[in-house]
């Protein structure tokens, strides 16, 4: 199978790492994010390099797996000495200042830089889930793969790492801001979340640049000003 066949393939997974194996083996790093769409919380990006020939249970798009399966695969990845990974995070403040796309790119760049600092490994090939990728500080070739998390194992692994770590942050935010249900919807704009926003107001964990939050924030400010003027 030629390289383009792998890049343009459909599920199941193809052994991208194995394709570049042999005497001139190179490091293939998968990159994916979690948390672009929610109204609250940071955006996480992870990078992962898998050992050749290893299988890690039910790897796949993290959103398609149950929370229990994600945790199971995450634990397998964390326990394996041949798995190299790193995490990058962009805060709510950075999301509001930059926009979500640029903040996601920033998180991806931080993840790759952290991988190099943490392991000393500079990946020669970086595979990014989606159709756009940031400019990385390392000289490796960068490929974008639409639905890469369901096609290439190292991207799927990065997807799971990003998702599990972000979910744990949202669990912490749930304890800090009870009543919003962050442990359930993970910050996404569900009916329950929007109702909680209407009832309880906007928190510092919310992305004020996102339309539903911005509109509620403006309404709250207007109501506060009207109340002050009427006194």
Backbone as CSV, one residue per row, in Angstrom:
resi,resn,N_x,N_y,N_z,CA_x,CA_y,CA_z,C_x,C_y,C_z
1,UNK,0.849,-1.202,0.000,0.000,0.000,0.000,0.880,1.245,0.000
2,UNK,0.601,2.173,-0.887,1.393,3.395,-0.936,0.893,4.371,0.109
3,UNK,1.708,5.381,0.389,1.379,6.330,1.459,0.044,7.019,1.228
4,UNK,-0.233,7.463,0.015,-1.482,8.175,-0.249,-2.698,7.306,0.011
5,UNK,-2.557,5.989,-0.190,-3.669,5.091,0.103,-3.988,5.113,1.590
6,UNK,-2.949,5.210,2.407,-3.162,5.269,3.854,-3.805,6.599,4.230
7,UNK,-3.285,7.687,3.692,-3.802,9.011,4.033,-5.254,9.177,3.600
8,UNK,-5.646,8.525,2.523,-6.997,8.690,1.997,-7.910,7.519,2.325
9,UNK,-7.475,6.661,3.234,-8.219,5.445,3.509,-9.380,5.689,4.461
10,UNK,-10.230,4.703,4.570,-11.337,4.699,5.516,-11.016,3.688,6.605
11,UNK,-11.844,3.636,7.683,-11.625,2.644,8.723,-11.644,1.244,8.110
12,UNK,-11.040,0.224,8.710,-10.398,0.253,10.019,-9.016,0.904,9.987
13,UNK,-8.350,0.875,11.154,-7.042,1.507,11.257,-6.044,0.906,10.277
14,UNK,-5.164,1.767,9.781,-4.029,1.299,9.000,-2.759,1.519,9.808
15,UNK,-1.812,0.642,9.607,-0.580,0.662,10.390,0.380,1.695,9.813
16,UNK,0.102,2.962,10.100,0.949,4.041,9.591,2.357,3.912,10.145
17,UNK,2.448,3.550,11.439,3.764,3.390,12.049,4.538,2.263,11.368
18,UNK,3.848,1.153,11.104,4.490,0.024,10.454,4.943,0.335,9.044
19,UNK,4.192,1.189,8.363,4.537,1.576,6.994,5.896,2.266,6.957
20,UNK,6.210,2.995,8.023,7.494,3.689,8.109,8.484,2.935,9.001
21,UNK,8.259,1.646,9.184,9.146,0.848,10.019,10.405,0.431,9.277
22,UNK,11.085,-0.559,9.859,12.296,-1.047,9.222,13.531,-0.309,9.694
23,UNK,14.579,-0.427,8.910,15.864,0.146,9.309,15.818,1.663,9.415
24,UNK,15.023,2.297,8.572,14.954,3.762,8.577,13.688,4.251,9.275
25,UNK,13.318,3.570,10.340,12.081,3.899,11.051,12.110,5.334,11.564
26,UNK,10.961,5.987,11.478,10.841,7.349,11.984,9.731,7.398,13.025
27,UNK,9.723,8.470,13.800,8.695,8.653,14.822,7.477,9.331,14.203
28,UNK,6.333,8.675,14.332,5.066,9.207,13.837,4.257,9.673,15.040
29,UNK,3.899,10.943,15.083,3.134,11.502,16.205,1.733,11.873,15.753
30,UNK,0.751,11.435,16.514,-0.631,11.827,16.258,-1.031,12.966,17.172
31,UNK,-1.796,13.910,16.648,-2.243,15.075,17.423,-3.754,15.224,17.277
32,UNK,-4.424,15.436,18.394,-5.864,15.704,18.360,-6.238,16.577,19.540
33,UNK,-7.436,17.145,19.460,-7.911,18.057,20.505,-9.198,17.554,21.132
34,UNK,-9.535,18.156,22.257,-10.829,17.934,22.902,-11.287,19.263,23.482
35,UNK,-12.534,19.616,23.207,-13.092,20.810,23.824,-13.166,22.035,22.954
36,UNK,-13.256,21.869,21.636,-13.413,23.054,20.781,-14.821,23.628,20.873
37,UNK,-15.812,22.772,20.981,-17.194,23.218,20.885,-17.880,23.692,22.152
38,UNK,-17.443,23.296,23.337,-18.156,23.658,24.558,-18.215,25.162,24.823
39,UNK,-19.145,25.537,25.674,-19.302,26.929,26.094,-18.440,27.250,27.307
40,UNK,-17.834,26.233,27.896,-17.052,26.440,29.121,-15.853,25.510,29.134
41,UNK,-14.858,25.909,29.917,-13.676,25.085,30.104,-12.609,25.302,29.055
42,UNK,-11.409,24.796,29.322,-10.278,24.966,28.408,-10.401,24.048,27.199
43,UNK,-9.510,24.239,26.240,-9.371,23.292,25.135,-8.059,22.547,25.349
44,UNK,-8.117,21.228,25.222,-6.942,20.383,25.403,-6.486,19.831,24.060
45,UNK,-5.191,19.651,23.908,-4.632,18.948,22.755,-3.587,17.973,23.270
46,UNK,-3.536,16.812,22.651,-2.548,15.812,23.039,-1.789,15.345,21.813
47,UNK,-0.560,14.929,22.039,0.258,14.318,20.994,0.708,12.968,21.524
48,UNK,0.737,11.970,20.648,1.082,10.626,21.103,1.879,9.885,20.033
49,UNK,2.931,9.215,20.468,3.717,8.321,19.623,3.551,6.915,20.180
50,UNK,3.099,5.990,19.347,2.868,4.615,19.780,4.012,3.710,19.333
51,UNK,4.310,2.679,20.139,5.307,1.694,19.707,4.750,0.839,18.574
52,UNK,5.585,0.439,17.665,5.131,-0.359,16.532,4.676,-1.745,16.982
53,UNK,3.607,-2.207,16.383,3.145,-3.565,16.632,2.303,-3.744,17.876
54,UNK,2.068,-2.680,18.643,1.276,-2.777,19.864,-0.185,-2.439,19.581
55,UNK,-1.084,-3.049,20.342,-2.511,-2.744,20.249,-2.998,-2.353,21.640
56,UNK,-3.844,-1.354,21.702,-4.277,-0.816,22.994,-5.796,-0.875,23.120
57,UNK,-6.323,-2.094,23.090,-7.755,-2.260,23.303,-8.568,-1.591,22.219
58,UNK,-9.623,-0.924,22.631,-10.566,-0.345,21.682,-10.204,1.092,21.349
59,UNK,-9.080,1.260,20.685,-8.718,2.593,20.223,-9.734,3.058,19.196
60,UNK,-10.025,4.329,19.213,-10.955,4.894,18.249,-11.245,6.334,18.613
61,UNK,-12.108,6.957,17.850,-12.536,8.321,18.135,-13.053,8.372,19.562
62,UNK,-12.455,9.222,20.386,-12.800,9.263,21.809,-14.274,9.556,22.036
63,UNK,-14.879,10.330,21.133,-16.294,10.690,21.297,-17.215,9.498,21.055
64,UNK,-16.710,8.486,20.325,-17.529,7.318,20.005,-17.420,6.230,21.065
65,UNK,-16.502,6.376,22.003,-16.305,5.381,23.053,-17.019,5.809,24.326
66,UNK,-17.399,4.838,25.126,-17.984,5.157,26.424,-16.892,5.695,27.342
67,UNK,-17.315,6.390,28.390,-16.342,6.941,29.339,-15.497,5.834,29.959
68,UNK,-16.125,4.692,30.244,-15.399,3.571,30.851,-14.326,3.031,29.909
69,UNK,-14.659,2.915,28.626,-13.678,2.415,27.664,-12.550,3.423,27.451
70,UNK,-12.898,4.708,27.447,-11.851,5.721,27.324,-10.866,5.625,28.480
71,UNK,-11.393,5.493,29.685,-10.533,5.397,30.862,-9.666,4.142,30.803
72,UNK,-10.246,3.049,30.325,-9.500,1.793,30.222,-8.327,1.937,29.255
73,UNK,-8.593,2.494,28.081,-7.526,2.668,27.094,-6.510,3.697,27.584
74,UNK,-6.996,4.753,28.224,-6.104,5.783,28.773,-5.123,5.160,29.762
75,UNK,-5.628,4.314,30.649,-4.760,3.665,31.637,-3.719,2.772,30.960
76,UNK,-4.125,2.066,29.904,-3.181,1.229,29.160,-2.074,2.075,28.530
77,UNK,-2.470,3.199,27.958,-1.489,4.089,27.333,-0.520,4.652,28.367
78,UNK,-1.049,5.074,29.510,-0.218,5.676,30.544,0.765,4.672,31.142
79,UNK,0.367,3.400,31.183,1.196,2.383,31.832,2.273,1.813,30.915
80,UNK,2.168,2.057,29.622,3.096,1.439,28.671,4.366,2.285,28.530
81,UNK,5.531,1.693,28.779,6.784,2.471,28.710,7.160,2.904,27.295
82,UNK,6.566,2.275,26.285,6.891,2.627,24.910,5.994,3.680,24.302
83,UNK,5.025,4.160,25.088,4.125,5.221,24.617,4.681,6.566,25.069
84,UNK,4.853,7.468,24.129,5.337,8.816,24.443,4.227,9.812,24.121
85,UNK,3.932,10.661,25.084,2.812,11.580,24.897,3.066,12.871,25.660
86,UNK,2.286,13.878,25.331,2.325,15.149,26.062,1.007,15.875,25.831
87,UNK,0.749,16.814,26.713,-0.517,17.544,26.695,-0.263,19.035,26.538
88,UNK,-1.129,19.699,25.815,-1.115,21.151,25.713,-2.502,21.687,26.011
89,UNK,-2.569,22.814,26.692,-3.857,23.381,27.106,-3.893,24.862,26.766
90,UNK,-5.040,25.315,26.299,-5.294,26.752,26.150,-6.460,27.105,27.061
91,UNK,-6.296,28.138,27.840,-7.272,28.512,28.861,-8.488,29.203,28.260
92,UNK,-9.502,29.360,29.089,-10.703,30.101,28.684,-10.328,31.520,28.273
93,UNK,-9.432,32.141,29.033,-9.003,33.506,28.717,-8.317,33.564,27.350
94,UNK,-7.503,32.564,27.051,-6.826,32.528,25.748,-7.811,32.265,24.617
95,UNK,-8.803,31.427,24.874,-9.842,31.176,23.872,-10.570,32.471,23.536
96,UNK,-10.938,33.233,24.564,-11.664,34.489,24.344,-10.785,35.534,23.659
97,UNK,-9.502,35.519,23.957,-8.603,36.521,23.378,-8.213,36.203,21.934
98,UNK,-8.057,34.914,21.625,-7.507,34.522,20.328,-8.554,34.076,19.317
99,UNK,-9.621,33.479,19.777,-10.678,32.724,19.098,-10.362,31.237,19.243
100,UNK,-11.368,30.404,19.089,-11.215,28.990,19.436,-10.257,28.264,18.498
101,UNK,-10.241,28.624,17.217,-9.330,27.943,16.293,-7.879,28.208,16.663
102,UNK,-7.538,29.481,16.871,-6.157,29.823,17.202,-5.761,29.282,18.573
103,UNK,-6.707,29.246,19.500,-6.421,28.681,20.822,-6.171,27.176,20.717
104,UNK,-6.928,26.511,19.849,-6.709,25.082,19.621,-5.332,24.842,19.016
105,UNK,-4.972,25.659,18.046,-3.633,25.553,17.457,-2.552,25.776,18.513
106,UNK,-2.779,26.751,19.401,-1.820,27.029,20.469,-1.656,25.812,21.372
107,UNK,-2.769,25.171,21.722,-2.710,23.970,22.559,-1.943,22.852,21.853
108,UNK,-2.164,22.695,20.552,-1.435,21.673,19.785,0.060,21.971,19.753
109,UNK,0.401,23.233,19.536,1.816,23.616,19.524,2.458,23.348,20.881
110,UNK,1.747,23.672,21.948,2.270,23.432,23.290,2.464,21.943,23.541
111,UNK,1.549,21.130,23.046,1.660,19.684,23.238,2.918,19.139,22.567
112,UNK,3.148,19.523,21.325,4.320,19.028,20.596,5.610,19.532,21.240
113,UNK,5.628,20.800,21.652,6.813,21.338,22.325,7.065,20.609,23.643
114,UNK,5.986,20.285,24.361,6.128,19.561,25.624,6.656,18.149,25.386
115,UNK,6.218,17.519,24.297,6.710,16.177,23.965,8.221,16.194,23.751
116,UNK,8.701,17.165,23.003,10.136,17.266,22.726,10.910,17.515,24.018
117,UNK,10.406,18.418,24.858,11.076,18.723,26.134,11.053,17.528,27.078
118,UNK,9.939,16.813,27.083,9.725,15.715,28.026,10.511,14.462,27.645
119,UNK,10.591,14.172,26.354,11.164,12.904,25.898,12.456,13.054,25.104
120,UNK,12.702,14.241,24.575,13.844,14.427,23.694,13.609,13.913,22.285
121,UNK,12.405,13.420,22.022,12.065,12.888,20.701,11.482,13.997,19.835
122,UNK,12.024,14.146,18.646,11.485,15.090,17.670,10.809,14.273,16.571
123,UNK,9.489,14.277,16.508,8.807,13.451,15.502,9.101,13.925,14.083
124,UNK,9.398,12.968,13.218,9.659,13.313,11.819,8.369,13.497,11.024
125,UNK,7.289,12.945,11.549,5.987,13.064,10.877,4.937,13.362,11.935
126,UNK,4.113,14.374,11.698,3.040,14.740,12.622,1.720,14.639,11.872
127,UNK,0.822,13.825,12.399,-0.491,13.625,11.796,-1.531,14.308,12.665
128,UNK,-2.228,15.281,12.114,-3.193,16.084,12.868,-4.603,15.742,12.412
129,UNK,-5.473,15.476,13.361,-6.867,15.203,13.022,-7.531,16.477,12.498
130,UNK,-8.275,16.349,11.399,-8.978,17.503,10.845,-8.395,17.947,9.522
131,UNK,-8.818,19.124,9.091,-8.368,19.625,7.783,-7.425,20.821,7.866
132,UNK,-7.067,21.216,9.096,-6.140,22.329,9.272,-5.207,22.027,10.430
133,UNK,-3.989,22.550,10.330,-2.997,22.322,11.384,-2.192,23.589,11.601
134,UNK,-1.675,23.762,12.816,-0.827,24.929,13.077,0.578,24.708,12.539
135,UNK,1.381,25.749,12.608,2.802,25.614,12.310,3.502,25.182,13.591
136,UNK,4.198,24.074,13.524,4.907,23.563,14.691,6.362,24.026,14.675
137,UNK,6.962,24.043,15.860,8.345,24.510,15.979,9.351,23.443,15.578
138,UNK,8.883,22.217,15.350,9.781,21.136,14.932,9.739,21.010,13.412
139,UNK,10.787,20.469,12.808,10.875,20.452,11.346,10.145,19.304,10.661
140,UNK,9.404,18.486,11.393,8.758,17.328,10.801,7.688,17.678,9.778
141,UNK,7.399,16.716,8.902,6.328,16.866,7.912,4.985,16.774,8.626
142,UNK,4.055,17.649,8.272,2.731,17.680,8.908,1.670,17.292,7.887
143,UNK,0.819,16.337,8.253,-0.313,15.933,7.424,-1.601,16.120,8.208
144,UNK,-2.632,16.619,7.552,-3.970,16.704,8.138,-4.798,15.534,7.624
145,UNK,-5.495,14.869,8.518,-6.329,13.738,8.140,-7.734,13.940,8.684
146,UNK,-8.693,14.123,7.810,-10.086,14.223,8.233,-10.517,12.879,8.802
147,UNK,-11.161,12.919,9.955,-11.549,11.715,10.696,-10.333,10.836,10.995
148,UNK,-9.210,11.490,11.228,-7.986,10.755,11.515,-8.065,9.925,12.776
149,UNK,-8.905,10.356,13.733,-9.013,9.614,14.985,-9.710,8.270,14.810
150,UNK,-10.329,8.041,13.669,-10.927,6.735,13.396,-10.156,5.980,12.314
151,UNK,-8.994,6.522,11.917,-8.223,5.923,10.830,-6.790,5.587,11.203
152,UNK,-6.216,6.347,12.114,-4.802,6.167,12.474,-4.689,6.054,13.990
153,UNK,-4.003,5.009,14.441,-3.989,4.683,15.866,-3.388,5.777,16.734
154,UNK,-2.288,6.398,16.291,-1.651,7.402,17.153,-2.536,8.639,17.317
155,UNK,-3.347,8.967,16.311,-4.290,10.082,16.463,-5.406,9.683,17.418
156,UNK,-5.885,8.442,17.290,-6.927,7.958,18.200,-6.442,7.990,19.644
157,UNK,-5.187,7.607,19.861,-4.624,7.639,21.210,-4.554,9.067,21.731
158,UNK,-4.131,9.996,20.879,-4.083,11.406,21.281,-5.475,11.923,21.602
159,UNK,-6.458,11.494,20.828,-7.842,11.898,21.059,-8.322,11.470,22.437
160,UNK,-7.995,10.237,22.806,-8.416,9.717,24.109,-7.711,10.454,25.242
161,UNK,-6.424,10.702,25.093,-5.683,11.423,26.137,-6.250,12.827,26.324
162,UNK,-6.505,13.515,25.226,-7.053,14.871,25.318,-8.427,14.864,25.972
163,UNK,-9.257,13.911,25.588,-10.627,13.847,26.108,-10.658,13.501,27.595
164,UNK,-9.907,12.482,27.986,-9.925,12.052,29.391,-9.380,13.151,30.305
165,UNK,-8.280,13.773,29.908,-7.706,14.820,30.762,-8.634,16.027,30.856
166,UNK,-9.292,16.366,29.762,-10.216,17.505,29.816,-11.447,17.172,30.660
167,UNK,-11.954,15.965,30.530,-13.107,15.566,31.340,-12.795,15.682,32.827
168,UNK,-11.580,15.370,33.201,-11.197,15.470,34.613,-11.152,16.927,35.071
169,UNK,-10.751,17.814,34.190,-10.801,19.245,34.507,-12.248,19.684,34.700
170,UNK,-13.139,19.197,33.841,-14.553,19.572,33.963,-15.160,19.003,35.241
171,UNK,-14.686,17.844,35.687,-15.140,17.305,36.973,-14.744,18.245,38.113
172,UNK,-13.542,18.801,38.026,-13.088,19.764,39.035,-13.931,21.035,38.988
173,UNK,-14.226,21.519,37.777,-15.062,22.716,37.637,-16.472,22.472,38.162
174,UNK,-16.939,21.247,38.049,-18.259,20.910,38.591,-18.289,21.115,40.106
175,UNK,-17.188,20.777,40.769,-17.118,20.967,42.219,-17.008,22.449,42.574
176,UNK,-16.327,23.217,41.726,-16.175,24.651,41.982,-17.460,25.417,41.692
177,UNK,-18.202,24.947,40.706,-19.435,25.629,40.288,-20.599,24.639,40.270
178,UNK,-21.059,24.219,41.432,-22.170,23.255,41.473,-23.438,23.858,40.881
179,UNK,-24.208,22.994,40.261,-25.473,23.440,39.686,-25.454,23.583,38.181
180,UNK,-24.259,23.643,37.602,-24.156,23.800,36.143,-24.108,22.459,35.407
181,UNK,-23.747,21.406,36.116,-23.703,20.087,35.488,-22.498,19.843,34.604
182,UNK,-21.372,20.488,34.918,-20.173,20.316,34.098,-19.717,18.859,34.025
183,UNK,-20.025,18.078,35.062,-19.618,16.672,35.063,-20.451,15.829,34.110
184,UNK,-21.559,16.390,33.634,-22.434,15.658,32.720,-22.246,16.089,31.269
185,UNK,-22.398,17.390,31.012,-22.333,17.862,29.624,-20.948,18.348,29.209
186,UNK,-20.014,18.414,30.160,-18.625,18.801,29.887,-18.495,20.194,29.279
187,UNK,-19.481,21.035,29.530,-19.418,22.408,29.042,-20.151,22.647,27.745
188,UNK,-20.640,21.595,27.111,-21.362,21.772,25.845,-22.701,22.465,26.082
189,UNK,-23.228,23.051,25.023,-24.441,23.854,25.141,-25.717,23.043,25.138
190,UNK,-25.843,22.132,26.067,-27.054,21.328,26.185,-28.193,22.168,26.766
191,UNK,-29.393,21.634,26.689,-30.549,22.328,27.249,-30.354,22.578,28.745
192,UNK,-29.861,21.552,29.441,-29.647,21.683,30.886,-28.611,22.758,31.201
193,UNK,-27.565,22.830,30.389,-26.521,23.830,30.615,-27.054,25.236,30.365
194,UNK,-27.792,25.405,29.275,-28.342,26.726,28.956,-29.334,27.178,30.023
195,UNK,-30.110,26.244,30.537,-31.054,26.580,31.612,-30.306,26.985,32.877
196,UNK,-29.192,26.289,33.167,-28.386,26.643,34.341,-27.762,28.025,34.172
197,UNK,-27.342,28.344,32.963,-26.795,29.676,32.693,-27.848,30.755,32.923
198,UNK,-29.044,30.506,32.463,-30.131,31.471,32.665,-30.430,31.641,34.147
199,UNK,-30.370,30.559,34.872,-30.751,30.567,36.286,-29.633,31.085,37.195
200,UNK,-28.394,30.680,36.910,-27.283,30.953,37.819,-26.319,32.019,37.320
201,UNK,-26.340,32.286,36.015,-25.453,33.299,35.461,-24.152,32.733,34.916
202,UNK,-23.356,33.614,34.361,-22.090,33.245,33.722,-20.974,33.183,34.762
203,UNK,-20.125,32.162,34.674,-18.996,32.018,35.594,-17.684,32.349,34.880
204,UNK,-16.606,32.360,35.635,-15.291,32.599,35.037,-14.820,31.409,34.209
205,UNK,-15.513,30.292,34.324,-15.174,29.110,33.521,-15.805,29.155,32.143
206,UNK,-16.702,30.108,31.910,-17.404,30.189,30.630,-16.641,31.038,29.615
207,UNK,-16.830,30.685,28.353,-16.188,31.388,27.242,-17.089,32.535,26.792
208,UNK,-16.721,33.727,27.182,-17.574,34.883,26.892,-17.588,35.266,25.410
209,UNK,-16.666,34.735,24.647,-16.654,35.006,23.208,-17.623,34.108,22.444
210,UNK,-18.172,33.101,23.111,-19.132,32.207,22.475,-20.529,32.807,22.590
211,UNK,-21.258,32.769,21.508,-22.492,33.538,21.374,-23.504,33.368,22.514
212,UNK,-23.894,32.148,22.896,-24.900,32.041,23.972,-24.442,32.676,25.278
213,UNK,-23.158,32.507,25.595,-22.618,33.084,26.829,-22.524,34.594,26.701
214,UNK,-22.048,35.062,25.559,-21.911,36.507,25.322,-23.258,37.202,25.429
215,UNK,-24.283,36.613,24.839,-25.612,37.226,24.880,-26.156,37.274,26.300
216,UNK,-25.952,36.198,27.050,-26.406,36.183,28.440,-25.631,37.190,29.277
217,UNK,-24.340,37.290,29.011,-23.492,38.225,29.740,-23.940,39.661,29.482
218,UNK,-24.279,39.962,28.229,-24.756,41.307,27.873,-26.095,41.599,28.534
219,UNK,-26.971,40.605,28.548,-28.277,40.778,29.185,-28.120,41.046,30.672
220,UNK,-27.206,40.313,31.315,-26.981,40.498,32.751,-26.426,41.883,33.047
221,UNK,-25.483,42.336,32.205,-24.894,43.668,32.392,-25.940,44.756,32.201
222,UNK,-26.800,44.588,31.199,-27.855,45.560,30.936,-28.833,45.624,32.092
223,UNK,-29.208,44.452,32.597,-30.147,44.405,33.722,-29.542,45.059,34.955
224,UNK,-28.243,44.826,35.179,-27.565,45.418,36.331,-27.540,46.935,36.212
225,UNK,-27.264,47.450,35.012,-27.227,48.898,34.799,-28.600,49.527,34.997
226,UNK,-29.636,48.855,34.506,-31.005,49.361,34.668,-31.379,49.408,36.141
227,UNK,-30.980,48.362,36.874,-31.273,48.303,38.315,-30.584,49.441,39.052
228,UNK,-29.315,49.707,38.693,-28.570,50.789,39.339,-29.210,52.142,39.044
229,UNK,-29.648,52.332,37.806,-30.240,53.609,37.402,-31.583,53.859,38.080
230,UNK,-32.280,52.785,38.420,-33.608,52.937,39.017,-33.551,53.200,40.509
231,UNK,-32.381,53.095,41.087,-32.266,53.306,42.536,-32.250,54.799,42.867
